Amino acid sequence: MKTFIKVASATVLAFTLASGVFAAEFTKGTVKKVDARAKKVTLIHEELKDLQMPAMTMVFRVKDDAMLEKLKEGASIEFVAERVEGKLTVTEIK
């Protein structure tokens, strides 16, 4: 029975990791500039724990163009940033 439980637990963990079920960590930030033409946004943000970056102002790519419509200069947002093809990219906004 113990072996079955260990195998079942390992299987569930493997599926969870493979499917990316773990929630991404949102970071608070303020939109400083939106460059729709370049598909980039400049954010003043708190520490990006997942990327091990301190709080600062920096430029990010956006995952898709639709995100740019949600971003207005001066707006407070929460976002997820990831490295996509080696570039820092905003992948989620709320």
Biopython code that builds the backbone (N, CA, C, O; Angstrom):
import numpy as np
from Bio.PDB.StructureBuilder import StructureBuilder

atoms = [
    (1, "MET", "N", (0.826, -1.205, 0.000)),
    (1, "MET", "CA", (0.000, 0.000, 0.000)),
    (1, "MET", "C", (0.868, 1.266, 0.000)),
    (1, "MET", "O", (0.574, 2.224, -0.715)),
    (2, "LYS", "N", (1.950, 1.262, 0.815)),
    (2, "LYS", "CA", (2.827, 2.432, 0.871)),
    (2, "LYS", "C", (3.473, 2.690, -0.485)),
    (2, "LYS", "O", (3.630, 3.841, -0.891)),
    (3, "THR", "N", (3.847, 1.623, -1.187)),
    (3, "THR", "CA", (4.465, 1.768, -2.495)),
    (3, "THR", "C", (3.486, 2.403, -3.463)),
    (3, "THR", "O", (3.864, 3.274, -4.246)),
    (4, "PHE", "N", (2.221, 1.971, -3.418)),
    (4, "PHE", "CA", (1.196, 2.536, -4.292)),
    (4, "PHE", "C", (1.040, 4.038, -4.033)),
    (4, "PHE", "O", (0.943, 4.831, -4.970)),
    (5, "ILE", "N", (1.017, 4.412, -2.766)),
    (5, "ILE", "CA", (0.851, 5.829, -2.413)),
    (5, "ILE", "C", (2.038, 6.640, -2.916)),
    (5, "ILE", "O", (1.850, 7.739, -3.436)),
    (6, "LYS", "N", (3.255, 6.123, -2.774)),
    (6, "LYS", "CA", (4.443, 6.835, -3.254)),
    (6, "LYS", "C", (4.399, 7.007, -4.763)),
    (6, "LYS", "O", (4.709, 8.080, -5.280)),
    (7, "VAL", "N", (4.009, 5.939, -5.480)),
    (7, "VAL", "CA", (3.936, 6.006, -6.940)),
    (7, "VAL", "C", (2.851, 6.993, -7.363)),
    (7, "VAL", "O", (3.059, 7.796, -8.272)),
    (8, "ALA", "N", (1.704, 6.932, -6.710)),
    (8, "ALA", "CA", (0.603, 7.835, -7.040)),
    (8, "ALA", "C", (1.000, 9.288, -6.774)),
    (8, "ALA", "O", (0.702, 10.168, -7.581)),
    (9, "SER", "N", (1.669, 9.542, -5.653)),
    (9, "SER", "CA", (2.106, 10.905, -5.321)),
    (9, "SER", "C", (3.116, 11.419, -6.338)),
    (9, "SER", "O", (3.041, 12.572, -6.763)),
    (10, "ALA", "N", (4.050, 10.575, -6.724)),
    (10, "ALA", "CA", (5.054, 10.957, -7.711)),
    (10, "ALA", "C", (4.406, 11.256, -9.055)),
    (10, "ALA", "O", (4.814, 12.187, -9.749)),
    (11, "THR", "N", (3.401, 10.474, -9.424)),
    (11, "THR", "CA", (2.703, 10.683, -10.690)),
    (11, "THR", "C", (1.954, 12.012, -10.687)),
    (11, "THR", "O", (2.018, 12.763, -11.660)),
    (12, "VAL", "N", (1.256, 12.301, -9.616)),
    (12, "VAL", "CA", (0.525, 13.566, -9.504)),
    (12, "VAL", "C", (1.493, 14.741, -9.568)),
    (12, "VAL", "O", (1.225, 15.730, -10.251)),
    (13, "LEU", "N", (2.614, 14.640, -8.863)),
    (13, "LEU", "CA", (3.604, 15.704, -8.880)),
    (13, "LEU", "C", (4.153, 15.912, -10.290)),
    (13, "LEU", "O", (4.309, 17.051, -10.729)),
    (14, "ALA", "N", (4.444, 14.842, -10.989)),
    (14, "ALA", "CA", (4.975, 14.943, -12.350)),
    (14, "ALA", "C", (3.989, 15.630, -13.280)),
    (14, "ALA", "O", (4.381, 16.486, -14.072)),
    (15, "PHE", "N", (2.716, 15.268, -13.195)),
    (15, "PHE", "CA", (1.699, 15.905, -14.034)),
    (15, "PHE", "C", (1.535, 17.377, -13.681)),
    (15, "PHE", "O", (1.349, 18.213, -14.566)),
    (16, "THR", "N", (1.603, 17.694, -12.408)),
    (16, "THR", "CA", (1.467, 19.080, -11.970)),
    (16, "THR", "C", (2.608, 19.927, -12.520)),
    (16, "THR", "O", (2.380, 21.021, -13.037)),
    (17, "LEU", "N", (3.828, 19.426, -12.410)),
    (17, "LEU", "CA", (4.975, 20.171, -12.918)),
    (17, "LEU", "C", (4.912, 20.316, -14.430)),
    (17, "LEU", "O", (5.211, 21.383, -14.967)),
    (18, "ALA", "N", (4.528, 19.259, -15.114)),
    (18, "ALA", "CA", (4.480, 19.272, -16.578)),
    (18, "ALA", "C", (3.401, 20.208, -17.099)),
    (18, "ALA", "O", (3.569, 20.815, -18.157)),
    (19, "SER", "N", (2.310, 20.332, -16.383)),
    (19, "SER", "CA", (1.203, 21.151, -16.867)),
    (19, "SER", "C", (1.304, 22.609, -16.428)),
    (19, "SER", "O", (0.490, 23.435, -16.843)),
    (20, "GLY", "N", (2.290, 22.935, -15.596)),
    (20, "GLY", "CA", (2.469, 24.327, -15.166)),
    (20, "GLY", "C", (1.341, 24.829, -14.300)),
    (20, "GLY", "O", (0.970, 26.000, -14.383)),
    (21, "VAL", "N", (0.787, 23.965, -13.470)),
    (21, "VAL", "CA", (-0.353, 24.329, -12.647)),
    (21, "VAL", "C", (0.028, 25.315, -11.545)),
    (21, "VAL", "O", (-0.836, 26.038, -11.049)),
    (22, "PHE", "N", (1.289, 25.360, -11.154)),
    (22, "PHE", "CA", (1.681, 26.281, -10.104)),
    (22, "PHE", "C", (1.399, 27.710, -10.553)),
    (22, "PHE", "O", (1.717, 28.097, -11.678)),
    (23, "ALA", "N", (0.805, 28.475, -9.667)),
    (23, "ALA", "CA", (0.416, 29.845, -10.007)),
    (23, "ALA", "C", (1.648, 30.729, -10.155)),
    (23, "ALA", "O", (2.594, 30.654, -9.371)),
    (24, "ALA", "N", (1.606, 31.547, -11.159)),
    (24, "ALA", "CA", (2.679, 32.519, -11.361)),
    (24, "ALA", "C", (2.545, 33.602, -10.309)),
    (24, "ALA", "O", (1.443, 33.909, -9.853)),
    (25, "GLU", "N", (3.672, 34.178, -9.928)),
    (25, "GLU", "CA", (3.641, 35.220, -8.915)),
    (25, "GLU", "C", (3.503, 36.585, -9.580)),
    (25, "GLU", "O", (4.327, 36.977, -10.405)),
    (26, "PHE", "N", (2.449, 37.294, -9.206)),
    (26, "PHE", "CA", (2.213, 38.632, -9.746)),
    (26, "PHE", "C", (3.041, 39.657, -8.964)),
    (26, "PHE", "O", (3.245, 39.520, -7.757)),
    (27, "THR", "N", (3.507, 40.672, -9.668)),
    (27, "THR", "CA", (4.317, 41.740, -9.094)),
    (27, "THR", "C", (3.600, 43.063, -9.345)),
    (27, "THR", "O", (3.021, 43.270, -10.411)),
    (28, "LYS", "N", (3.641, 43.951, -8.362)),
    (28, "LYS", "CA", (3.022, 45.269, -8.513)),
    (28, "LYS", "C", (3.952, 46.191, -9.285)),
    (28, "LYS", "O", (5.173, 46.152, -9.129)),
    (29, "GLY", "N", (3.342, 47.017, -10.119)),
    (29, "GLY", "CA", (4.127, 47.961, -10.887)),
    (29, "GLY", "C", (3.289, 49.140, -11.346)),
    (29, "GLY", "O", (2.065, 49.141, -11.215)),
    (30, "THR", "N", (3.963, 50.138, -11.884)),
    (30, "THR", "CA", (3.314, 51.312, -12.445)),
    (30, "THR", "C", (3.802, 51.480, -13.874)),
    (30, "THR", "O", (4.999, 51.398, -14.151)),
    (31, "VAL", "N", (2.859, 51.716, -14.774)),
    (31, "VAL", "CA", (3.204, 51.895, -16.183)),
    (31, "VAL", "C", (3.814, 53.276, -16.368)),
    (31, "VAL", "O", (3.175, 54.290, -16.086)),
    (32, "LYS", "N", (5.043, 53.307, -16.840)),
    (32, "LYS", "CA", (5.718, 54.585, -17.088)),
    (32, "LYS", "C", (5.556, 55.013, -18.537)),
    (32, "LYS", "O", (5.348, 56.192, -18.825)),
    (33, "LYS", "N", (5.654, 54.038, -19.460)),
    (33, "LYS", "CA", (5.562, 54.355, -20.888)),
    (33, "LYS", "C", (5.069, 53.128, -21.640)),
    (33, "LYS", "O", (5.415, 51.996, -21.302)),
    (34, "VAL", "N", (4.252, 53.367, -22.667)),
    (34, "VAL", "CA", (3.785, 52.304, -23.552)),
    (34, "VAL", "C", (4.286, 52.617, -24.959)),
    (34, "VAL", "O", (4.044, 53.703, -25.486)),
    (35, "ASP", "N", (4.978, 51.665, -25.556)),
    (35, "ASP", "CA", (5.480, 51.824, -26.925)),
    (35, "ASP", "C", (4.821, 50.734, -27.778)),
    (35, "ASP", "O", (5.389, 49.663, -27.989)),
    (36, "ALA", "N", (3.618, 51.031, -28.259)),
    (36, "ALA", "CA", (2.840, 50.051, -29.025)),
    (36, "ALA", "C", (3.559, 49.639, -30.300)),
    (36, "ALA", "O", (3.488, 48.482, -30.714)),
    (37, "ARG", "N", (4.236, 50.566, -30.906)),
    (37, "ARG", "CA", (4.947, 50.280, -32.155)),
    (37, "ARG", "C", (6.018, 49.199, -31.962)),
    (37, "ARG", "O", (6.165, 48.303, -32.793)),
    (38, "ALA", "N", (6.764, 49.297, -30.854)),
    (38, "ALA", "CA", (7.826, 48.330, -30.561)),
    (38, "ALA", "C", (7.320, 47.133, -29.753)),
    (38, "ALA", "O", (8.069, 46.193, -29.488)),
    (39, "LYS", "N", (6.029, 47.179, -29.360)),
    (39, "LYS", "CA", (5.423, 46.132, -28.530)),
    (39, "LYS", "C", (6.160, 45.992, -27.199)),
    (39, "LYS", "O", (6.476, 44.891, -26.749)),
    (40, "LYS", "N", (6.426, 47.175, -26.574)),
    (40, "LYS", "CA", (7.144, 47.198, -25.305)),
    (40, "LYS", "C", (6.463, 48.136, -24.321)),
    (40, "LYS", "O", (5.731, 49.050, -24.701)),
    (41, "VAL", "N", (6.725, 47.882, -23.051)),
    (41, "VAL", "CA", (6.190, 48.720, -21.988)),
    (41, "VAL", "C", (7.302, 48.950, -20.962)),
    (41, "VAL", "O", (8.061, 48.037, -20.637)),
    (42, "THR", "N", (7.384, 50.181, -20.460)),
    (42, "THR", "CA", (8.338, 50.505, -19.405)),
    (42, "THR", "C", (7.566, 50.502, -18.096)),
    (42, "THR", "O", (6.554, 51.189, -17.959)),
    (43, "LEU", "N", (8.052, 49.720, -17.132)),
    (43, "LEU", "CA", (7.385, 49.581, -15.843)),
    (43, "LEU", "C", (8.315, 49.936, -14.699)),
    (43, "LEU", "O", (9.497, 49.593, -14.711)),
    (44, "ILE", "N", (7.765, 50.629, -13.707)),
    (44, "ILE", "CA", (8.432, 50.834, -12.428)),
    (44, "ILE", "C", (7.872, 49.708, -11.560)),
    (44, "ILE", "O", (6.680, 49.702, -11.250)),
    (45, "HIS", "N", (8.712, 48.765, -11.168)),
    (45, "HIS", "CA", (8.170, 47.574, -10.507)),
    (45, "HIS", "C", (8.860, 47.239, -9.198)),
    (45, "HIS", "O", (9.987, 47.658, -8.932)),
    (46, "GLU", "N", (8.142, 46.466, -8.389)),
    (46, "GLU", "CA", (8.706, 45.929, -7.158)),
    (46, "GLU", "C", (9.643, 44.780, -7.524)),
    (46, "GLU", "O", (9.828, 44.475, -8.703)),
    (47, "GLU", "N", (10.220, 44.156, -6.532)),
    (47, "GLU", "CA", (11.132, 43.033, -6.762)),
    (47, "GLU", "C", (10.447, 41.931, -7.568)),
    (47, "GLU", "O", (9.314, 41.546, -7.283)),
    (48, "LEU", "N", (11.161, 41.434, -8.581)),
    (48, "LEU", "CA", (10.685, 40.293, -9.364)),
    (48, "LEU", "C", (11.337, 39.045, -8.771)),
    (48, "LEU", "O", (12.430, 38.651, -9.176)),
    (49, "LYS", "N", (10.655, 38.434, -7.814)),
    (49, "LYS", "CA", (11.234, 37.312, -7.070)),
    (49, "LYS", "C", (11.560, 36.136, -7.973)),
    (49, "LYS", "O", (12.624, 35.532, -7.837)),
    (50, "ASP", "N", (10.659, 35.799, -8.897)),
    (50, "ASP", "CA", (10.885, 34.653, -9.786)),
    (50, "ASP", "C", (12.119, 34.839, -10.669)),
    (50, "ASP", "O", (12.759, 33.861, -11.056)),
    (51, "LEU", "N", (12.451, 36.090, -10.987)),
    (51, "LEU", "CA", (13.598, 36.383, -11.846)),
    (51, "LEU", "C", (14.806, 36.872, -11.048)),
    (51, "LEU", "O", (15.849, 37.187, -11.621)),
    (52, "GLN", "N", (14.658, 36.934, -9.723)),
    (52, "GLN", "CA", (15.716, 37.382, -8.823)),
    (52, "GLN", "C", (16.244, 38.763, -9.220)),
    (52, "GLN", "O", (17.449, 38.974, -9.357)),
    (53, "MET", "N", (15.297, 39.701, -9.400)),
    (53, "MET", "CA", (15.656, 41.069, -9.772)),
    (53, "MET", "C", (15.113, 42.027, -8.727)),
    (53, "MET", "O", (13.975, 41.881, -8.279)),
    (54, "PRO", "N", (15.920, 43.010, -8.335)),
    (54, "PRO", "CA", (15.431, 44.004, -7.375)),
    (54, "PRO", "C", (14.427, 44.950, -8.028)),
    (54, "PRO", "O", (14.255, 44.953, -9.247)),
    (55, "ALA", "N", (13.779, 45.738, -7.206)),
    (55, "ALA", "CA", (12.849, 46.746, -7.704)),
    (55, "ALA", "C", (13.614, 47.746, -8.555)),
    (55, "ALA", "O", (14.724, 48.146, -8.203)),
    (56, "MET", "N", (13.019, 48.155, -9.683)),
    (56, "MET", "CA", (13.661, 49.117, -10.586)),
    (56, "MET", "C", (12.682, 49.526, -11.677)),
    (56, "MET", "O", (11.527, 49.098, -11.682)),
    (57, "THR", "N", (13.148, 50.346, -12.587)),
    (57, "THR", "CA", (12.382, 50.721, -13.769)),
    (57, "THR", "C", (13.046, 50.045, -14.957)),
    (57, "THR", "O", (14.257, 50.162, -15.144)),
    (58, "MET", "N", (12.259, 49.337, -15.759)),
    (58, "MET", "CA", (12.829, 48.664, -16.916)),
    (58, "MET", "C", (11.816, 48.438, -18.018)),
    (58, "MET", "O", (10.609, 48.535, -17.802)),
    (59, "VAL", "N", (12.322, 48.137, -19.201)),
    (59, "VAL", "CA", (11.495, 47.915, -20.385)),
    (59, "VAL", "C", (11.270, 46.418, -20.558)),
    (59, "VAL", "O", (12.197, 45.618, -20.431)),
    (60, "PHE", "N", (10.021, 46.053, -20.851)),
    (60, "PHE", "CA", (9.641, 44.663, -21.093)),
    (60, "PHE", "C", (8.964, 44.550, -22.451)),
    (60, "PHE", "O", (8.334, 45.499, -22.916)),
    (61, "ARG", "N", (9.090, 43.415, -23.071)),
    (61, "ARG", "CA", (8.252, 43.078, -24.214)),
    (61, "ARG", "C", (6.894, 42.662, -23.654)),
    (61, "ARG", "O", (6.775, 42.381, -22.462)),
    (62, "VAL", "N", (5.886, 42.624, -24.496)),
    (62, "VAL", "CA", (4.587, 42.093, -24.080)),
    (62, "VAL", "C", (4.310, 40.826, -24.878)),
    (62, "VAL", "O", (4.704, 40.701, -26.037)),
    (63, "LYS", "N", (3.624, 39.890, -24.228)),
    (63, "LYS", "CA", (3.361, 38.592, -24.848)),
    (63, "LYS", "C", (2.533, 38.736, -26.114)),
    (63, "LYS", "O", (2.821, 38.102, -27.129)),
    (64, "ASP", "N", (1.491, 39.583, -26.047)),
    (64, "ASP", "CA", (0.678, 39.801, -27.249)),
    (64, "ASP", "C", (0.176, 41.237, -27.295)),
    (64, "ASP", "O", (0.111, 41.926, -26.277)),
    (65, "ASP", "N", (-0.175, 41.667, -28.493)),
    (65, "ASP", "CA", (-0.590, 43.057, -28.727)),
    (65, "ASP", "C", (-1.799, 43.481, -27.898)),
    (65, "ASP", "O", (-1.915, 44.648, -27.524)),
    (66, "ALA", "N", (-2.693, 42.547, -27.612)),
    (66, "ALA", "CA", (-3.916, 42.878, -26.864)),
    (66, "ALA", "C", (-3.585, 43.448, -25.485)),
    (66, "ALA", "O", (-4.362, 44.232, -24.940)),
    (67, "MET", "N", (-2.458, 43.066, -24.925)),
    (67, "MET", "CA", (-2.058, 43.577, -23.613)),
    (67, "MET", "C", (-1.810, 45.081, -23.654)),
    (67, "MET", "O", (-2.079, 45.782, -22.679)),
    (68, "LEU", "N", (-1.305, 45.571, -24.763)),
    (68, "LEU", "CA", (-0.977, 46.989, -24.876)),
    (68, "LEU", "C", (-2.202, 47.872, -24.693)),
    (68, "LEU", "O", (-2.092, 48.986, -24.180)),
    (69, "GLU", "N", (-3.373, 47.385, -25.110)),
    (69, "GLU", "CA", (-4.608, 48.157, -24.977)),
    (69, "GLU", "C", (-5.011, 48.332, -23.515)),
    (69, "GLU", "O", (-5.718, 49.279, -23.173)),
    (70, "LYS", "N", (-4.563, 47.421, -22.657)),
    (70, "LYS", "CA", (-4.902, 47.466, -21.229)),
    (70, "LYS", "C", (-3.957, 48.366, -20.442)),
    (70, "LYS", "O", (-4.228, 48.679, -19.283)),
    (71, "LEU", "N", (-2.855, 48.785, -21.054)),
    (71, "LEU", "CA", (-1.823, 49.538, -20.346)),
    (71, "LEU", "C", (-1.903, 51.021, -20.658)),
    (71, "LEU", "O", (-1.851, 51.428, -21.818)),
    (72, "LYS", "N", (-2.030, 51.820, -19.615)),
    (72, "LYS", "CA", (-2.080, 53.275, -19.753)),
    (72, "LYS", "C", (-1.016, 53.880, -18.855)),
    (72, "LYS", "O", (-0.830, 53.432, -17.724)),
    (73, "GLU", "N", (-0.313, 54.895, -19.349)),
    (73, "GLU", "CA", (0.718, 55.557, -18.556)),
    (73, "GLU", "C", (0.159, 56.030, -17.226)),
    (73, "GLU", "O", (-0.904, 56.647, -17.167)),
    (74, "GLY", "N", (0.892, 55.733, -16.159)),
    (74, "GLY", "CA", (0.486, 56.116, -14.810)),
    (74, "GLY", "C", (-0.376, 55.085, -14.099)),
    (74, "GLY", "O", (-0.619, 55.214, -12.899)),
    (75, "ALA", "N", (-0.847, 54.060, -14.814)),
    (75, "ALA", "CA", (-1.725, 53.054, -14.213)),
    (75, "ALA", "C", (-0.948, 52.108, -13.304)),
    (75, "ALA", "O", (0.180, 51.719, -13.606)),
    (76, "SER", "N", (-1.568, 51.751, -12.197)),
    (76, "SER", "CA", (-1.016, 50.731, -11.308)),
    (76, "SER", "C", (-1.516, 49.380, -11.789)),
    (76, "SER", "O", (-2.711, 49.203, -12.026)),
    (77, "ILE", "N", (-0.602, 48.428, -11.933)),
    (77, "ILE", "CA", (-0.973, 47.100, -12.418)),
    (77, "ILE", "C", (-0.301, 46.028, -11.573)),
    (77, "ILE", "O", (0.573, 46.311, -10.754)),
    (78, "GLU", "N", (-0.725, 44.805, -11.791)),
    (78, "GLU", "CA", (-0.033, 43.624, -11.295)),
    (78, "GLU", "C", (0.257, 42.794, -12.528)),
    (78, "GLU", "O", (-0.600, 42.643, -13.399)),
    (79, "PHE", "N", (1.471, 42.250, -12.604)),
    (79, "PHE", "CA", (1.868, 41.541, -13.810)),
    (79, "PHE", "C", (2.791, 40.366, -13.489)),
    (79, "PHE", "O", (3.358, 40.265, -12.402)),
    (80, "VAL", "N", (2.916, 39.490, -14.475)),
    (80, "VAL", "CA", (3.863, 38.382, -14.402)),
    (80, "VAL", "C", (4.878, 38.608, -15.516)),
    (80, "VAL", "O", (4.504, 38.853, -16.663)),
    (81, "ALA", "N", (6.158, 38.527, -15.177)),
    (81, "ALA", "CA", (7.223, 38.652, -16.167)),
    (81, "ALA", "C", (8.004, 37.348, -16.216)),
    (81, "ALA", "O", (8.271, 36.728, -15.187)),
    (82, "GLU", "N", (8.361, 36.946, -17.413)),
    (82, "GLU", "CA", (9.135, 35.725, -17.622)),
    (82, "GLU", "C", (10.181, 35.992, -18.695)),
    (82, "GLU", "O", (10.087, 36.964, -19.444)),
    (83, "ARG", "N", (11.164, 35.127, -18.758)),
    (83, "ARG", "CA", (12.126, 35.181, -19.862)),
    (83, "ARG", "C", (11.550, 34.338, -20.990)),
    (83, "ARG", "O", (11.370, 33.130, -20.839)),
    (84, "VAL", "N", (11.264, 34.971, -22.112)),
    (84, "VAL", "CA", (10.743, 34.288, -23.295)),
    (84, "VAL", "C", (11.768, 34.478, -24.399)),
    (84, "VAL", "O", (12.018, 35.599, -24.842)),
    (85, "GLU", "N", (12.347, 33.400, -24.830)),
    (85, "GLU", "CA", (13.417, 33.450, -25.839)),
    (85, "GLU", "C", (14.519, 34.414, -25.430)),
    (85, "GLU", "O", (15.063, 35.140, -26.262)),
    (86, "GLY", "N", (14.845, 34.414, -24.135)),
    (86, "GLY", "CA", (15.919, 35.246, -23.611)),
    (86, "GLY", "C", (15.556, 36.693, -23.349)),
    (86, "GLY", "O", (16.394, 37.459, -22.874)),
    (87, "LYS", "N", (14.320, 37.088, -23.649)),
    (87, "LYS", "CA", (13.883, 38.483, -23.463)),
    (87, "LYS", "C", (12.892, 38.568, -22.305)),
    (87, "LYS", "O", (12.024, 37.706, -22.169)),
    (88, "LEU", "N", (13.016, 39.599, -21.471)),
    (88, "LEU", "CA", (12.059, 39.797, -20.390)),
    (88, "LEU", "C", (10.728, 40.211, -20.996)),
    (88, "LEU", "O", (10.640, 41.187, -21.741)),
    (89, "THR", "N", (9.695, 39.447, -20.659)),
    (89, "THR", "CA", (8.394, 39.612, -21.299)),
    (89, "THR", "C", (7.281, 39.595, -20.265)),
    (89, "THR", "O", (7.265, 38.744, -19.376)),
    (90, "VAL", "N", (6.345, 40.540, -20.382)),
    (90, "VAL", "CA", (5.139, 40.523, -19.556)),
    (90, "VAL", "C", (4.207, 39.505, -20.177)),
    (90, "VAL", "O", (3.812, 39.643, -21.335)),
    (91, "THR", "N", (3.850, 38.470, -19.406)),
    (91, "THR", "CA", (3.019, 37.399, -19.923)),
    (91, "THR", "C", (1.583, 37.435, -19.402)),
    (91, "THR", "O", (0.688, 36.831, -19.995)),
    (92, "GLU", "N", (1.366, 38.146, -18.290)),
    (92, "GLU", "CA", (0.009, 38.272, -17.726)),
    (92, "GLU", "C", (-0.126, 39.633, -17.064)),
    (92, "GLU", "O", (0.834, 40.184, -16.526)),
    (93, "ILE", "N", (-1.341, 40.159, -17.117)),
    (93, "ILE", "CA", (-1.656, 41.440, -16.473)),
    (93, "ILE", "C", (-3.001, 41.306, -15.778)),
    (93, "ILE", "O", (-3.927, 40.674, -16.285)),
    (94, "LYS", "N", (-3.081, 41.925, -14.591)),
    (94, "LYS", "CA", (-4.406, 42.031, -13.944)),
    (94, "LYS", "C", (-4.535, 43.353, -13.264)),
    (94, "LYS", "O", (-5.571, 43.640, -12.664)),
]
sb = StructureBuilder()
sb.init_structure("model")
sb.init_model(0)
sb.init_chain("A")
sb.init_seg("    ")
for serial, (resi, resn, name, xyz) in enumerate(atoms, 1):
    if name == "N":
        sb.init_residue(resn, " ", resi, " ")
    sb.init_atom(name, np.array(xyz, "f"), 0.0, 1.0, " ", f" {name:<3s}", serial, name[0])
structure = sb.get_structure()
